[in-house]
Amino acid sequence: MALAGLAAAALGAAPAQAETIASALARAYVGNPSLGAQRASVRAVDENVPRALSGYRPTITVGANAGTSWAQGHLSGQNYRQTMFPRSVGVQINQNLFDGFRTTNSTRQAETQVLGAREGLRDVESSTLFAGVQSYMNVLRDTAILDLQRNNVDVLEEQLSQTRTRFQVGEVTRTDVAQAESRLAAARSSVSAAESNLQTSIATYRQIIGIEPRHLAQGAPIDRLVPRSLTNAVQVGLEEHPAIIAALHAADAADIQVKIVEGELAPTLGVSGSLVQAYDNQTPGDRALNATIVAQLNVPIYTGGETHARVRQAKETAGQRRIEADATRDQVRAAIVSAWGGLEAAKASIRASQAQVDAANIALIGVREEARVGQRTTLDILNQQQELLNARVNLVVAQRDRVVASYLVAQSIGRLSARSLNLNVRLYNAKLHYDQVRDLPWGLRTPDGR
């Protein structure tokens, strides 16, 4: 590929030392901050499950109090003064027995949210890897274009030198010299613009991959992840895309929320027990141990309509989530069609650009030969050189677009991941943290020790 060859020459890459697109994506998978933040977000959602499960467990509270009581008065013909130090210590236990299935449904909802969060993580992973591909190929493209622009300056400097020599011997006019000078100035301006574009691409690469680009190797399309036809691509995308699956989980969670709120209208049954040791409660020096156990049944009769309004509100939200899931399907379908069209266009553009380069190169050789015998002017040579440069730039851009488009199709159908790319990394296992915290009844430290 011309793109790879020019980029390698500009960066001085040696095959044994080159950073490949796979190794760059592995760096992004491990160290990209946006992807790391999304993983932390999934771990936070995991904690909703033990929170919901806590509704099955008892709550235990220990309390104590201490104080001073002083009294004086006249009783039965006698004056009295009394000082006591009342104090007590006790424990209270509350256990839910039935809450209208709110705990059960809250647990189901939390587990559904966990599954949705994992799909959201897959979507962010796919977007991050695609952004890494774009930044990698943009550096290669802009490096190659800068090399072409610099080479064009060298060619135009030589052309200007020859034109000045011919002007001195009277073969051309001052106009020819001015035309060569003008085209050289424009070429130097293009070099400055190309340098600026390359610096922007390098900065983006650093942001996504995590290091400065050094010795980038050739980038190749990922055609093995691209379905055989647009119809197959759409079918795969509608079945596998994480955004669609996440939207369906969100709809399921919204449906469960309706049942949770409806549970507030059901009776609740619970039992509570307490054990209290008191001192100086009635008379100085007394001691008392009290133990109680009470079952409590609450039946809501009328709540002013507030709970009913929240049930209706939850139903509307559930309907909204289902509509959003349909909208997500349409968005994914449109993205697949667009990505597929871009891939086909890139393939055609490479063929056309290669033919343009070959033809422009032959034409330039012919124009130069004709100029030697006076049949062409200096401007004809300059114009043909510019056409060849444009053709080579177009080819570089088309080759970059061909690689990026193949990855875009893989992303649009939901198959762009570290696993599908066989990246040399330890794959992040979201289920591991979930299993570690799901049934934890206590503990303030996270599984990683924080």
Summary of the structure (lengths in Angstrom):
residues: 450
radius of gyration: 37.4
end to end distance: 49.4
largest distance: 144.8
contacts: 1365
relative contact order: 0.15
helix: 66%
strand: 13%
